[in-house]
Amino acid sequence: MNKILECIELTKKYANNFCAINQLNLTLYSGQIVGLLGPNGSGKTTLIKMINDCLIPTGGIIYVNGNPVGIHSKEDISYLPDVLSLDEHLKVEELVTYFNDFYKNFNPVKAHQMILDLGINPSSRLRTLSKGTKEKVQLILTMSRDAKLFILDEPIGGVDPASRDYILHTILSNYNPDATVLISTHLIGEIENIIDRVLFLQNGQIILNSTVDEVREQHHKSVDQLFREVFRC
């Protein structure tokens, strides 16, 4: 297994001296789907933004596929934000063309096949589609890249159960097994059956880093049950 993500003594403090991430150390290897879990304010969004080079760390360093976060790491990361970030005036097929022009590792054939499988009209403008369909389009574009690290922020939040099933199936069936998928979500029960490893984040520090099997064997609980116990949900 190759190191895909490595965070060393990673720290992020804001102007009010609030420490969102506190000397965090983390290594993730290829071939795993990892759940990033924690209550609101735990530091998940800050961590994700630093990995994506959207925030500059106060201290420490991040490596993605062996490269420090920066221009080169962007080629290896495919990021699904928790809000729609696409131009809603464009047609679905225009968005595919845009991604194909912008990313060297984008696979338009894969994208068009998933759009076809979902029965989405490629000639439709994004603004005319339902919220759930818009999110599916954004996920399709994200998962159609041959990236090393997929970061999915709340990929199943706000969509109906049927859409959740499709999204989870898409994640499982469309990522390179040599890559790593990092999923941040509050819907723990929905993703528990597809993740290999779980991270609990609290006050900017990782308090649990275990495989799902280790959680069940050592704690005799599901990940969802352990999360509720640890964070008193």
N, C-alpha and C positions, 0 to 999 in steps of 0.2 A: 504493500500500500504506500502511496506517495502522500507527502504532506501537502494538503491543498490550502489550508488556512493556519497561520500561526500568529498569535498575539502574544507579545512579550512585554510584561510590566505596563500594560496599556492603561492610560489614565486620561480622563477628560474632566476638567473643571470649567465651570462657567463663570461669568463676570462677578456673580454674587458669591464666588468661592464655593458654590455647591459642587460636590464631587459626584458626577453621574456615573463614571466608571473609575474604579479604584484599583490600580495595579493588577489588572486582570491578565492572567496567563491562560492560554487556550491553544490546543493543537487539534485540528480535525484532518482526518485522512480521507483518501479517495474511497468511493464505493459505499458511502453511507448517506442515509437520510436522517437528518438531525433536527430534533425539536428544540427550539429556543423558547423557554417558558419562564414567566415571571409576572408578578402583579404590575399594575400601572405604576410608573415611576421607578421601576427596577433598573432601568438603563438599556432596555432592549433596543429602542429606537436610536439612541445615541451610539450604541455599538454597531448597529447595522449601517448607520450613516458614515461612521468612520471607516468601516470596511469598504464602503463604496466611494471613499474619498470625497464625501460631501461635508464632512467635518474634519478639522485638523486636531489630532490628539494633543493634549497638554504634555504628555510624556509617553514613552514607550514606542513600539514600532509594530507594524502589521505586515506580514508577508502573505501574498496570495500566489500559490504555485511557484514559490521560491523567489518572487519579485516583491520589493517593497511596494506598498500601495501607491499608485500613481498612474501614469499613462499606460504602462505595460499591463498593469493589473486589470485595467478596464477591459482589455481584450479577453480576459479569463472569467469575468464576472457577468452573469445575466441576472438583473435585478427586477423584481416585481414589487413596486411600492404599494402601500396600503390605500392609495387613492389613485383614481384614473389620471394618467399622465400623458394620454394621447390626444392629438388634435381631433376633436369631434367633428370638424368640418370635412375631414377626409373620408373617402370611401375605404372599406375594409381592404380591397385590393391595392389601393394606394398606400395604405399603411404597410402592407407586405413589401411593396416595392421600396418604400422608404427604409425599412429595416434592412432589406437586402443591399441597398446602396450604402448604408451607414456601417453595417457590421460585416466584416470579412467572413465570420464563422456562422452567418445566418443561412438557414436551409429553407428556401421558399417552397420547395416541393413538399416538405414536411408541413409547413404552415398551411398551404393550400389544401392538403389532404385532411388536416384536422378541421379546417373551416368547412370543407365538404361534408365530413362525418357529422358535424353538428347541424348541418342544414342552414348555415348562415349564408345569406346572399352576399357574395363578394362585392357587388355593385352598390350595396347599401352604405349610406353615410353613417358614421358611428353615432351621430347625435340622434338618429331615428331608431336606434336599437334600445332594448330594455337594459336596465342596470346590470342584470345578471349576464346578458349576452355581451355587453361591453367588457365586463370583467373576464369573460371567457376569451374574447379577442385579445385582450392584453396578456392573458396567461399563454395563449397560443404563441404569440410573438416572442414572449420570454423563453418559452420552452423549445422554440425552434432554433435556438443558437447552440452550437457545439461548444459550450462553455465548460470550464473546470469547476466553477462554483456558482450554483444557483441560489439566490437569496430571495425568499418569498415571504413578504410581510403581510400577514393576514390574508392569505389567498382564498380562504373560504368564508370570510366574514361578510355578512350582509347578503348572502345568496341563499336560495332555497335548497332543501335537502337533495333534490335530484341534481341540481347544479354542483353541489358539493361532491357528490359521488363522481360526477364526470371530471371535476377538477383534480380530485385525488387520483383517479385512474390515469389522467393525463400526466400527472407528475411521475407516477410509477412507470409508465410505459414510454416516456419520451426523454428521459435523461440518460446520458452516457454513464454506464456503470463505473467508469473510471473517474467520474466527477463526484462532487459532494452537493447535497441539497440541504440548505439551512432554512427551516420553516419557523417563523414566529407567529404564534396564534394564541388566542384565549380558548379556542374550542378544542381542548385537549382530547376529549373522548373521541372526536371525529378523526384525529390523525394518529391516535395511538397504535392502530394496527398497521400503519405504513412506515413508522419511524424505527430506526435501528438504535439510535442513541438519543438521550435526553439531557438537556442542560437546564438547570434551575438558576436563574439570575435574581439576586436580591441585593439591593443597595450597591449596585455597581460591581458586585463580585459573584463569581460562580460558586454556588454552595453545593451543587451536585452535578457530576459529570459521569454518567453511567449508561451502559446499554440498557435497553428496555428489559431484556432477560434478567440482568443483574438486579434491577429494581424489583421485579416480581419474585426472584429467588431470595433476595436478602431482606426485603421488607414485607413480602407476602401480600402485596397490594398492587393494584394497577397504578400506572403513572398518574392517572386522573385522581385516584384516591390519595396517593402520596402527596400530590400537589395541594389538594384541599387540606390535608393534615398539616403540611409544613407552613402553608400560608394562611391557614385558618379561614378558608373560603366557605 
